[in-house]
Every structure is written in structure tokens, then in C-alpha cells.
Amino acid sequence: MAEHKHKKFVRSESPPGQLRIQPRDVALLRDLASFRFLNTEQIMALHPGGQRNLQRRLRYLYHLGYVERPESQTLINLPSDYLVYALGKKGAQLAFAEERAVKSWSRLNAKIASPNLAHALMVSQFRAVLTLALQKRGGSISRWLQGYDLKDELTIKGKTPAVVPDGFFTMKLGGKQWHFFLEADRSTMNHHRFLAKMRAYWTWYAEKTYNAHLRLENFRVLTVADTEGRKDNLRTTTKSADAKKTGSGLFLFACEKDYSLKNPATILSPIWLSAKDGDKHSFFE
């Protein structure tokens, strides 16, 4: 089926026949359920193999209703040959247990606003690059929470958290494990609000608010910024977040362009600046 016969965001009135769902299709749908949004490059990096065959199967999965293509992707800065995919209702029925499949996946994912989509893809990029980097070193992300799942996890006895991070994950490597909260910053938050978030993290750290609940002894906060200038400004702002207001190694900062799917190992290298000093660190020191 040639893609040009159908508009990118309108399903064909004559779908391309039956598609025999393969285990690799289910794996892709489960990734979309977990990440929520992935662009073409991210999907191909996470599911290596024949590029043309994968693109063909993505077209089939879209026109048959297993995945969505959010229309708002036309308003964000993506290469012309990229498409963003999300889980559709039929895909949810395969990827999830039955009770979760009743969610209106098509509506939620297809109608996302462009700023939210750009932010979600920034989180997906970090996670995809880290996943690939750890795989090459025999490590893994053993736990990842984001969105409503993370908010629910941080809600204790009906009390909602002061901060809802963009992600929380546990990383395993070399017989050790580390825990992190993630902030993906696209220069949309003013510095007053950002400092308030960092101070909330400091309170969690000092008071061990979630140590027992999340089964962790310690954690760090990683902030990925969209530009170098924004990274430096946020780092300067965060120097006032700890109790002594001198900067803390609890907070690490990098720019999104510091790592890539083509060279994922860089994300584990010393590219991270702390709020405490001007030295570069790896985030699992």
C-alpha cells in the first residue's frame, strides 16, 4: 500500500486487507503503551531490523486502527520524513489487560496538543537513548513511571504530591542500582516555578518522603533542557534550592543535544553539570 494514496492523518476507507499480528508488532505496541509517544527514528532504534518493512507495518497498523498519528505533530519541529505514533484502541486491546483497554486511547493520543506532544517526545528521547546505552553495557531500566501512573504512585493517603515529575526510573548496571527523577524542560516554565519544584525535591531528599514508598535509599534529579543557555540558567537558579543555598550534587543538568540515538553511550558519560560545581559528571557516580 503506497502511503501517498492516503492522507497522513486520515485512515483509508479501504484498509489493506488483514494483518497477521506478529510478536514484533505486539512488542512495538507495548512500547507505545509504555512510552505513549514515539517518532519514527525512536521506533527504529528500539526495534532494529529492516527499515522499509518496519515502515510498511507501521502504515498497516495505522490504517487498521492499532496505532494513532497525532495531527498536532505538524506543528512541532520534526524532520519531514518522521511521523509520531501512539497507541490506538485496537492496539490497547493487545498491549494491555482487558480493564485498561476500555480507555479511550484513540481520542487521548490523537488529540494531544502540540506543546504537550513536543514535551512527551523529549521524555521519550531521553528514555530511548538511555535504554540503548544500558543495553550495550549489560544494564537496564528496571522500573519506569510517568504520567498518571507516577502521580498515582506519589499520592499517599489521598495527598497529592507537591511535584509531579516528568519521569521516575530505576537503573541497573554492574550489579548496582540507582534511582532518578526526570525533568524535561522546554523553556516554558518561569524560574520562580522551577525553583519551587527543585526545593520540593530537596524536601523529599532531606525528609526521605518517598524512600520507603518507592523502595529507594537515595535519588538524584536529572533535568534535560532544550538549549545550552536554558541549561545554564536553570542550573544557576537551582543553586538556591538546597538548605544552605550553595548548590547540591543532588541536581544534575544536561542539554538534549548532548546525547543522541546514533551515539547513545554519551548519555552515560560525563556530560552532566551539577548545581554544586562546574565539573562534568556521569549521573550514576
PAZAPA-4460 file (N, C-alpha, C; in steps of 0.05 Angstrom, whole numbers, plus 32768, in hexadecimal, padded with zeros to 4 digits):
% residues 285
    n_x    n_y    n_z   ca_x   ca_y   ca_z    c_x    c_y    c_z   seq   type   mol
   8011   7FE8   8000   8000   8000   8000   8011   8019   8000     1      M     A
   800F   802A   7FED   801F   8042   7FEB   8013   8057   7FFD     2      A     A
   8025   8063   800D   801B   8077   8021   800F   808F   8013     3      E     A
   8018   8097   7FFB   800E   80AF   7FEF   7FF1   80AD   7FE7     4      H     A
   7FE6   8095   7FE7   7FCA   8091   7FE0   7FB7   809A   7FF6     5      K     A
   7FC3   809E   800D   7FB2   80A5   8025   7FBF   80BC   8033     6      H     A
   7FAF   80CF   803B   7FBA   80E5   804B   7FC6   80D9   8065     7      K     A
   7FDB   80E7   806E   7FEA   80DC   8085   7FD8   80D9   809E     8      K     A
   7FC4   80E9   80A1   7FB4   80E9   80B9   7F97   80E1   80B5     9      F     A
   7F92   80D5   809E   7F77   80CB   8098   7F7A   80AD   8090    10      V     A
   7F6C   809C   809F   7F6E   8080   8099   7F60   8079   807E    11      R     A
   7F6B   8065   8071   7F60   805D   8058   7F44   8051   805B    12      S     A
   7F32   8057   8048   7F17   804B   8049   7F18   802F   803F    13      E     A
   7F2E   8027   8033   7F32   800B   802A   7F4C   8001   8036    14      S     A
   7F4C   7FF9   8050   7F64   7FEF   805D   7F71   7FD9   804D    15      P     A
   7F8B   7FD6   8051   7F9B   7FC4   8040   7F98   7FA7   8048    16      P     A
   7F7F   7F9D   804A   7F7B   7F81   8050   7F81   7F7A   806D    17      G     A
   7F85   7F60   8071   7F8A   7F56   808C   7FA8   7F58   8092    18      Q     A
   7FAE   7F5E   80AB   7FCA   7F5E   80B4   7FCD   7F49   80CA    19      L     A
   7FDF   7F37   80C5   7FE4   7F22   80D9   7FF8   7F2E   80ED    20      R     A
   7FEE   7F33   8106   7FFE   7F3F   811A   8014   7F2C   8123    21      I     A
   802C   7F36   8121   8044   7F27   8129   804D   7F2F   8145    22      Q     A
   805E   7F1E   8152   8069   7F26   816C   8077   7F41   816C    23      P     A
   8084   7F48   8155   8092   7F61   8153   807E   7F78   8153    24      R     A
   8066   7F74   8148   8052   7F89   8148   8048   7F8D   8165    25      D     A
   8044   7F78   8174   803B   7F7A   818F   8050   7F88   81A0    26      V     A
   806A   7F82   819B   8080   7F90   81A9   807F   7FAE   81A4    27      A     A
   807A   7FB5   818B   8079   7FD1   8183   8061   7FDE   8191    28      L     A
   804A   7FD1   8191   8032   7FDD   819E   8037   7FE0   81BC    29      L     A
   8045   7FCE   81C8   804A   7FD0   81E5   805D   7FE7   81EA    30      R     A
   8070   7FEC   81D8   8081   8003   81DB   8071   801D   81D9    31      D     A
   805F   801E   81C6   804E   8036   81C4   803C   8039   81DC    32      L     A
   8033   8023   81E8   8024   8025   8201   8034   8030   8217    33      A     A
   804D   8029   8218   805F   8031   822E   806A   804D   822A    34      S     A
   8074   8053   8212   807F   806E   820C   8069   8082   8207    35      F     A
   8053   807A   81FD   803B   8089   81F4   8040   8094   81D8    36      R     A
   8056   80A3   81D3   805B   80AD   81B8   8078   80A7   81B0    37      F     A
   807B   809F   8197   8095   8099   818B   8095   80A3   816E    38      L     A
   80AB   80AF   8166   80AD   80B6   814A   80BB   80A0   813A    39      N     A
   80BB   80A2   8120   80C6   808D   810F   80E2   8085   8116    40      T     A
   80F3   8099   811B   810F   8094   8121   8112   8084   813B    41      E     A
   8102   808C   814F   8103   807E   8169   80FA   8061   8166    42      Q     A
   80E4   805D   8157   80DA   8042   8153   80EF   8030   8145    43      I     A
   80FC   803B   8131   810F   802B   8122   8128   8025   8133    44      M     A
   812F   8037   8145   8146   8032   8157   813F   801C   816B    45      A     A
   8127   801D   8175   811F   8009   8189   8117   7FEE   817D    46      L     A
   8110   7FEE   8163   8109   7FD6   8156   8119   7FD3   813C    47      H     A
   8132   7FCD   813E   8144   7FCC   8126   813C   7FB5   8114    48      P     A
   8142   7FB9   80FB   813C   7FA5   80E6   8138   7FB3   80CC    49      G     A
   8128   7FA8   80BB   8123   7FB4   80A1   8113   7FCD   80A3    50      G     A
   811E   7FE3   809B   8111   7FFD   809E   80F8   7FFF   808D    51      Q     A
   80F9   7FF6   8074   80E2   7FF8   8062   80CC   7FE6   806C    52      R     A
   80D2   7FCE   8076   80BE   7FBC   8080   80B0   7FC7   8099    53      N     A
   80C0   7FD4   80AA   80B4   7FE0   80C2   80A1   7FF7   80BB    54      L     A
   80AA   8008   80A9   8098   801D   80A0   807F   8013   8093    55      Q     A
   8081   7FFD   8084   8069   7FF1   8078   8056   7FE7   808D    56      R     A
   8061   7FDA   80A1   8050   7FCF   80B7   8043   7FE6   80C7    57      R     A
   8052   7FFB   80CB   8046   8012   80D9   802F   801E   80C9    58      L     A
   8031   801F   80AF   801B   8029   809E   8003   8017   80A1    59      R     A
   8007   7FFD   80A0   7FF1   7FEA   80A3   7FE5   7FED   80BF    60      Y     A
   7FF5   7FEF   80D4   7FEA   7FF1   80EF   7FDA   800B   80F2    61      L     A
   7FE2   8020   80E4   7FD3   8039   80E6   7FB8   8036   80D7    62      Y     A
   7FB9   802D   80BF   7FA0   802D   80AF   7F8C   8018   80BA    63      H     A
   7F96   8004   80C9   7F84   7FF0   80D5   7F7C   7FF7   80F1    64      L     A
   7F85   800F   80FB   7F7C   8019   8115   7F8B   8010   812E    65      G     A
   7FA3   8004   812A   7FB2   7FFB   8141   7FC3   8012   814D    66      Y     A
   7FCA   8025   813D   7FDA   803B   8146   7FCE   8055   813C    67      V     A
   7FD5   806B   8149   7FCC   8086   8141   7FE4   8096   8137    68      E     A
   7FDE   80AB   8127   7FF1   80BF   811F   7FE6   80DA   8128    69      R     A
   7FEF   80E5   813E   7FE4   80FE   8147   7FE8   8115   8132    70      P     A
   7FD2   8122   812C   7FD4   8137   8118   7FE4   814F   8121    71      E     A
   7FE6   8153   813B   7FF5   816A   8145   8013   8169   813F    72      S     A
   801C   8151   8136   8039   814F   812F   8041   8161   8118    73      Q     A
   802D   816A   8109   8033   817C   80F3   803C   8198   80FD    74      T     A
   8037   819D   8116   803D   81B8   8122   8057   81B8   8132    75      L     A
   8065   81A1   8133   807E   81A0   8141   8095   819B   812E    76      I     A
   80AD   81A0   8136   80C4   819F   8125   80CE   8182   8122    77      N     A
   80C6   8175   810D   80CE   8159   8107   80D8   8158   80EA    78      L     A
   80EC   8146   80E5   80F3   8142   80C9   80DB   813A   80B8    79      P     A
   80DB   8141   809F   80C3   813D   808E   80BC   8120   808B    80      S     A
   80D0   810E   808D   80CB   80F1   8089   80C4   80E3   80A3    81      D     A
   80C2   80F1   80B9   80BB   80E5   80D3   809C   80E6   80D7    82      Y     A
   8092   80D2   80E4   8077   80D2   80EE   8077   80CB   810B    83      L     A
   8064   80D6   811A   8061   80CF   8136   804A   80BB   8139    84      V     A
   804F   80A6   8148   803B   8091   814C   8033   808F   816A    85      Y     A
   801B   8087   816E   8011   8082   8189   7FFE   806A   8188    86      A     A
   7FF6   8060   819F   7FE5   8049   81A0   7FC8   8050   8198    87      L     A
   7FBC   803F   8187   7FA0   8041   8181   7F90   802D   8191    88      G     A
   7F76   802E   818F   7F64   801D   819F   7F69   8000   819A    89      K     A
   7F6C   7FF8   8181   7F71   7FDC   817B   7F8C   7FD3   8185    90      K     A
   7F9F   7FE5   8184   7FB9   7FDF   818E   7FB9   7FDC   81AC    91      G     A
   7FA8   7FEC   81BA   7FA6   7FEA   81D7   7F9A   7FCF   81DF    92      A     A
   7F88   7FC5   81CF   7F7C   7FAB   81D5   7F91   7F94   81D4    93      Q     A
   7FA5   7F98   81C4   7FBB   7F84   81C3   7FD0   7F89   81D8    94      L     A
   7FD6   7FA3   81DD   7FEC   7FA9   81EF   7FE6   7FA8   820C    95      A     A
   7FCC   7FAC   8213   7FC4   7FAE   822F   7FB2   7F97   8237    96      F     A
   7FB0   7F94   8252   7F9B   7F83   825D   7F80   7F8F   8256    97      A     A
   7F6B   7F7F   8256   7F51   7F88   824C   7F47   7FA1   8259    98      E     A
   7F4A   7FA4   8274   7F3F   7FBA   8281   7F4B   7FD5   8278    99      E     A
   7F64   7FD5   826F   7F70   7FED   8266   7F69   7FF3   8249   100      R     A
   7F61   7FDF   823A   7F5B   7FE3   821E   7F43   7FF4   8219   101      A     A
   7F32   7FF7   822E   7F19   8007   822A   7F1F   8025   8229   102      V     A
   7F37   802D   8230   7F3E   8049   822F   7F3C   8053   8212   103      K     A
   7F35   806C   820F   7F32   8078   81F4   7F4D   8080   81E9   104      S     A
   7F5D   806B   81E2   7F78   8070   81DA   7F79   8081   81C0   105      W     A
   7F68   807B   81AD   7F68   808A   8194   7F64   80A8   8199   106      S     A
   7F50   80AF   81A9   7F4A   80CB   81AE   7F61   80D9   81BD   107      R     A
   7F6B   80CC   81D2   7F7F   80D8   81E3   7F99   80DC   81D3   108      L     A
   7FA1   80C9   81C3   7FBA   80CB   81B5   7FB9   80DB   819B   109      N     A
   7FA3   80D9   818E   7FA1   80E7   8174   7F9D   8105   8177   110      A     A
   7F91   810E   818D   7F8A   812A   8190   7F9D   8139   81A3   111      K     A
   7FB4   812E   81AA   7FC6   813C   81BC   7FCF   8157   81AF   112      I     A
   7FD2   816C   81C0   7FDB   8186   81B7   7FF8   8185   81B0   113      A     A
   8000   8196   819D   801C   8195   8193   8031   819A   81A8   114      S     A
   802D   81AD   81BB   8042   81B1   81D0   8045   8198   81E1   115      P     A
   802F   818B   81E8   8030   8173   81F8   803D   815C   81E9   116      N     A
   8038   815B   81CF   8045   8146   81BF   8063   814A   81BD   117      L     A
   806C   8163   81B8   8088   8168   81B7   8096   8161   81D1   118      A     A
   8089   8167   81E7   8094   8160   8202   8095   8142   8205   119      H     A
   8080   8134   81FE   8080   8117   8200   8096   810A   81F0   120      A     A
   809B   8114   81D8   80B0   8109   81C7   80CB   810E   81D3   121      L     A
   80CE   8124   81E1   80E8   812A   81EF   80ED   8115   8204   122      M     A
   80D8   810E   8213   80DB   80F9   8227   80E1   80DE   821A   123      V     A
   80D3   80D8   8204   80D7   80BF   81F5   80F4   80BD   81EA   124      S     A
   80FE   80D4   81E1   811A   80D4   81D6   812E   80CD   81EC   125      Q     A
   812B   80D9   8203   813D   80D3   821A   813B   80B5   8221   126      F     A
   8123   80AB   8223   811F   808F   822B   8129   807C   8216   127      R     A
   8124   8081   81FD   812D   8070   81E7   814C   806F   81E6   128      A     A
   8158   8086   81E8   8176   8087   81E7   8181   8078   81FF   129      V     A
   8176   807D   8217   8180   806F   822F   817C   8051   822D   130      L     A
   8166   8049   8222   8160   802C   821F   8176   801F   820D   131      T     A
   817C   802C   81F7   8190   8021   81E4   81AC   8021   81F1   132      L     A
   81B3   8037   81FF   81CD   8039   820C   81D1   8023   8220   133      A     A
   81BC   801E   8230   81BE   8009   8245   81C0   7FED   8239   134      L     A
   81B0   7FE9   8224   81B1   7FCE   8217   81CD   7FC7   820D   135      Q     A
   81DC   7FDB   8203   81F7   7FD6   81F9   820A   7FD0   820F   136      K     A
   8203   7FD8   8228   8215   7FD3   823F   820A   7FBD   8251   137      R     A
   81F6   7FAF   8249   81EB   7F9A   8259   81D9   7FA3   826F   138      G     A
   81CF   7FBC   826E   81BE   7FC7   8282   81A2   7FC9   8279   139      G     A
   8191   7FD6   8289   8175   7FD8   8281   8167   7FEE   8292   140      S     A
   8150   7FF7   8288   813E   8007   8299   812A   7FF3   82A4   141      I     A
   812C   7FEE   82BE   811C   7FD9   82CA   8100   7FE4   82D3   142      S     A
   80FE   7FFE   82D4   80E4   8009   82DC   80E2   8025   82CF   143      R     A
   80CB   802B   82C3   80C6   8046   82B7   80A9   804D   82BD   144      W     A
   80A5   8065   82C8   808B   806F   82CD   8089   808C   82C1   145      L     A
   8072   8092   82B5   806E   80AD   82AB   8050   80B2   82AA   146      Q     A
   8048   80CB   82A6   802C   80D2   82A2   801B   80CB   82BA   147      G     A
   8002   80C2   82B4   7FEF   80BC   82CA   7FF9   80A5   82DC   148      Y     A
   8008   8092   82D0   8012   807C   82E1   8025   8087   82F6   149      D     A
   8036   809A   82EF   8049   80A6   8302   803A   80B7   8317   150      L     A
   8027   80C6   830E   8017   80D7   8321   8009   80C5   8335   151      K     A
   7FFD   80AF   832C   7FEF   809D   833E   8003   8091   8352   152      D     A
   801B   808A   8348   802F   807E   8359   8038   8091   836F   153      E     A
   8039   80AA   8369   8042   80BE   837C   802C   80C9   838E   154      L     A
   8014   80C1   8389   7FFD   80C9   8399   7FFA   80B6   83B1   155      T     A
   7FFF   80C0   83C9   7FFF   80B0   83E1   7FE8   80B8   83F3   156      I     A
   7FD7   80A5   83FA   7FC0   80AA   840B   7FAF   80C2   8401   157      K     A
   7FAC   80C3   83E6   7F9B   80D7   83DA   7FA8   80F2   83D7   158      G     A
   7FC1   80F5   83E0   7FCF   810F   83DE   7FE0   810F   83C4   159      K     A
   7FD9   8121   83B2   7FE7   8123   8399   8003   812F   839D   160      T     A
   8016   8128   838D   8032   8131   8391   8035   814F   838A   161      P     A
   8048   815C   8397   804E   8178   8391   8059   817B   8375   162      A     A
   8066   8167   836B   8071   8167   8350   8069   814D   8342   163      V     A
   8062   814F   8329   805E   8137   8318   8074   8137   8304   164      V     A
   8089   8127   8308   809F   8127   82F5   8097   811D   82DA   165      P     A
   80A8   8122   82C6   80A3   8118   82AB   80A9   80FB   82A9   166      D     A
   80B9   80F1   82BC   80BF   80D4   82BC   80CD   80CC   82D6   167      G     A
   80CB   80B3   82DC   80DB   80A7   82F2   80E4   808C   82E8   168      F     A
   80FE   8086   82EC   8107   806C   82E3   811D   8061   82F5   169      F     A
   8120   8047   82F4   8135   8039   8302   8147   802C   82EC   170      T     A
   8160   8031   82EE   8174   8027   82DB   8186   8012   82E7   171      M     A
   818A   7FFB   82DA   819C   7FE6   82E4   81B3   7FE3   82D1   172      K     A
   81CB   7FE2   82DD   81E3   7FDF   82CD   81FA   7FD5   82DF   173      L     A
   8207   7FC0   82D6   821E   7FB5   82E5   8217   7FAC   8301   174      G     A
   8200   7FA1   8305   81F8   7F97   831F   81EF   7FAC   8332   175      G     A
   81ED   7FC5   8329   81E4   7FDB   833A   81CB   7FE8   832E   176      K     A
   81BD   7FF7   833F   81A6   8005   8334   81A5   8022   833E   177      Q     A
   8199   8033   832E   8197   8050   8334   817A   8058   832E   178      W     A
   8171   806D   833D   8156   8077   8339   8157   8095   8331   179      H     A
   8145   809D   831F   8145   80B8   8315   8129   80C2   8310   180      F     A
   8126   80DC   8315   810F   80EB   830B   8118   80FB   82F3   181      F     A
   8107   80FD   82DF   810E   810B   82C6   80FC   8123   82C1   182      L     A
   8109   8139   82B9   80FB   8151   82B0   8104   8157   8293   183      E     A
   80F1   8159   8281   80F6   8161   8265   80EC   817D   8262   184      A     A
   80FE   8190   825D   80F7   81AC   825D   80F9   81B8   8241   185      D     A
   80E3   81C3   8238   80E2   81CF   821D   80DF   81ED   821E   186      R     A
   80EA   81F9   8233   80EB   8216   8237   80CF   8223   8239   187      S     A
   80BC   8213   8244   80A1   821E   8247   809A   8226   8264   188      T     A
   80AC   821F   8277   80A7   8224   8293   80B8   823B   829C   189      M     A
   80AD   824E   82AB   80BD   8264   82B6   80CF   825A   82CC   190      N     A
   80E4   8269   82D2   80F8   8260   82E6   80ED   825E   8302   191      H     A
   80D9   826E   8309   80CD   826C   8323   80C0   8251   8327   192      H     A
   80B0   8249   8314   80A3   822F   8315   80B7   8218   8315   193      R     A
   80CC   821B   8304   80E0   8205   8303   80EE   8202   831D   194      F     A
   80F6   8219   832A   8103   8218   8344   80F1   820B   8359   195      L     A
   80D7   8211   8357   80C5   8204   836A   80C5   81E6   8367   196      A     A
   80C6   81DC   834E   80C7   81BF   8349   80E1   81B3   8355   197      K     A
   80F7   81C1   8350   8111   81B6   835A   8111   81B6   8379   198      M     A
   8106   81CA   8385   8104   81CB   83A3   80F3   81B4   83AD   199      R     A
   80DE   81AD   839E   80CD   8197   83A6   80DD   817D   83A5   200      A     A
   80ED   817A   8390   80FE   8162   838F   8112   8161   83A6   201      Y     A
   811D   8179   83AD   812F   817A   83C4   8121   8171   83DE   202      W     A
   8109   8179   83E1   80F9   8171   83F9   80F5   8153   83F9   203      T     A
   80EE   8147   83E2   80EC   812A   83E0   8106   811D   83E8   204      W     A
   811C   8127   83DE   8136   811C   83E4   813D   811E   8402   205      Y     A
   813A   8136   840D   8141   813A   8429   812F   812B   843C   206      A     A
   8116   812A   8436   8102   811D   8448   80FD   8100   8441   207      E     A
   810A   80F6   842C   8107   80DB   8422   80E9   80D4   841E   208      K     A
   80DB   80E7   8412   80BE   80E5   840F   80B5   80CB   8401   209      T     A
   80C3   80C4   83EC   80BA   80AD   83DC   80CD   8095   83DD   210      Y     A
   80E1   8096   83EF   80F4   8080   83EF   80E8   8065   83F3   211      N     A
   80D6   8063   8407   80C9   8049   840C   80B5   8043   83F7   212      A     A
   80A6   8057   83EF   8090   8053   83DC   809A   804A   83C0   213      H     A
   80B0   8055   83B7   80BC   804F   839D   80D2   803A   839F   214      L     A
   80D8   8031   83B7   80EC   801D   83BC   8108   8026   83B2   215      R     A
   8110   803D   83BC   812A   8048   83B5   8138   8053   83CD   216      L     A
   8153   8052   83CC   8163   805E   83E1   816B   807A   83DB   217      E     A
   816D   8080   83C2   8176   809B   83B9   816C   80A0   839D   218      N     A
   816F   80B8   8394   8167   80BE   8378   8176   80D8   836F   219      F     A
   8175   80DD   8355   817E   80F6   834A   8169   8100   8337   220      R     A
   816A   811A   8331   8157   8127   831F   8166   8130   8306   221      V     A
   815E   8125   82EF   816A   812B   82D5   8157   813F   82C7   222      L     A
   8163   8155   82BD   8154   8168   82AD   8160   816A   8291   223      T     A
   8151   8164   827D   8159   8167   8261   814D   8181   8256   224      V     A
   815E   8193   824C   8154   81AC   8241   8155   81AB   8223   225      A     A
   8146   81BD   8216   8145   81BD   81F9   815B   81CD   81ED   226      D     A
   8169   81DE   81FC   817F   81EE   81F1   8195   81F0   8207   227      T     A
   81AD   81F6   81FE   81C3   81FA   8210   81BE   8212   8223   228      E     A
   81B4   8227   8218   81AE   823F   8229   819A   8239   823E   229      G     A
   8185   822A   8237   8171   8223   824B   817D   8211   8260   230      R     A
   818D   81FE   8258   819A   81EC   826B   81AA   81FC   8280   231      K     A
   81BA   820F   8276   81CB   821F   8289   81B9   8230   829B   232      D     A
   81A4   823B   8291   8192   824C   82A1   8184   823B   82B7   233      N     A
   817B   8224   82B0   816E   8212   82C3   8181   8209   82D9   234      L     A
   8199   8203   82D0   81AE   81FB   82E3   81B4   8211   82F7   235      R     A
   81B6   822A   82EE   81BA   8240   82FF   81A3   8244   8312   236      T     A
   818A   8242   8308   8173   8244   8319   8172   8230   832F   237      T     A
   817B   8217   8329   8179   8201   833C   818E   8203   8352   238      T     A
   81A1   8214   834F   81B5   8218   8365   81A7   8221   837F   239      K     A
   818F   822B   837C   8180   8235   8394   816C   8220   839F   240      S     A
   816D   8208   8394   8159   81F4   839B   815F   81E5   83B4   241      A     A
   8178   81E1   83BB   817F   81D1   83D2   817F   81E2   83EB   242      D     A
   8181   81D5   8402   817F   81E4   841C   8193   81FA   841F   243      A     A
   81AC   81F5   8417   81C1   8208   841A   81C2   821D   8403   244      K     A
   81B3   8217   83EE   81B2   8229   83D7   81CE   822D   83CA   245      K     A
   81DD   8217   83CA   81F8   8218   83BE   81FA   8205   83A5   246      T     A
   81E4   81F8   839E   81E4   81E5   8388   81E9   81C9   8393   247      G     A
   81DB   81B5   8387   81DE   819A   8390   81E2   8187   8378   248      S     A
   81F1   8172   837D   81F6   815D   8369   81DD   814C   8365   249      G     A
   81C8   8151   8375   81AF   8143   8371   81A3   8149   8355   250      L     A
   81A9   8161   834B   819D   816B   8332   81B2   816B   831C   251      F     A
   81AB   815D   8305   81BD   815C   82EE   81AF   8166   82D5   252      L     A
   81BE   8173   82C3   81B2   8180   82AC   81C1   8178   8292   253      F     A
   81B2   8174   827D   81BE   8170   8263   81AC   817D   824E   254      A     A
   81B6   817F   8236   81A7   8189   821F   819F   8172   820E   255      C     A
   8188   8173   8202   817E   815D   81F2   8191   8155   81DB   256      E     A
   819F   8169   81D0   81B1   8163   81BA   81CB   8155   81C3   257      K     A
   81CF   8152   81DD   81E7   8145   81E8   81E7   8127   81E3   258      D     A
   81D0   811B   81DC   81CF   80FF   81D7   81BD   80FA   81BF   259      Y     A
   81BF   80E2   81B3   81AF   80DC   819B   81AB   80BE   8198   260      S     A
   8197   80B7   8188   8192   809B   8182   81A9   808E   8172   261      L     A
   81B7   809F   8163   81CD   8094   8153   81E6   808E   8164   262      K     A
   81E8   809C   817A   81FF   8097   818C   81F4   8097   81A9   263      N     A
   81E5   8083   81B0   81D7   8083   81CA   81EA   8082   81E2   264      P     A
   8202   8078   81DF   8215   8075   81F6   821B   8090   8203   265      A     A
   8218   80A5   81F4   821F   80C0   81FF   820E   80C7   8217   266      T     A
   81F6   80BC   8219   81E4   80C3   822F   81EE   80BA   824A   267      I     A
   81FF   80A5   8249   820B   809A   8262   8227   80A6   8268   268      L     A
   8230   80B7   8256   824B   80C3   8259   8249   80DD   8269   269      S     A
   825F   80E9   8270   825F   8102   8280   8256   811A   826F   270      P     A
   823C   811C   826B   8230   8133   825C   821F   8144   826F   271      I     A
   821C   813B   8288   8209   8147   829A   8217   815B   82AD   272      W     A
   820C   8173   82AF   8216   8187   82C1   8204   8188   82DA   273      L     A
   8211   818A   82F1   8201   818B   830A   81FC   81A8   8312   274      S     A
   81E9   81AC   8324   81E4   81C6   832E   81F9   81CF   8342   275      A     A
   820B   81BC   8349   821F   81C2   835D   8239   81CD   8352   276      K     A
   8242   81C2   833B   825C   81CA   8330   825A   81CB   8311   277      D     A
   8270   81D3   8305   8271   81D5   82E8   827D   81BD   82DA   278      G     A
   8282   81A8   82EA   828D   8190   82DE   8278   817F   82D1   279      D     A
   8280   816F   82BD   826E   815D   82B0   826E   8142   82BE   280      K     A
   8256   8136   82C0   8252   811D   82CE   8243   8109   82BD   281      H     A
   8246   80EF   82C3   8233   80DC   82B9   821E   80DA   82CF   282      S     A
   8205   80D4   82C7   81F0   80D7   82DC   81EE   80BF   82EF   283      F     A
   81FF   80AA   82EB   81FE   8094   82FE   8217   8092   830E   284      F     A
   8226   80A8   8310   823E   80A8   8321   8237   80A0   833E   285      E     A
***
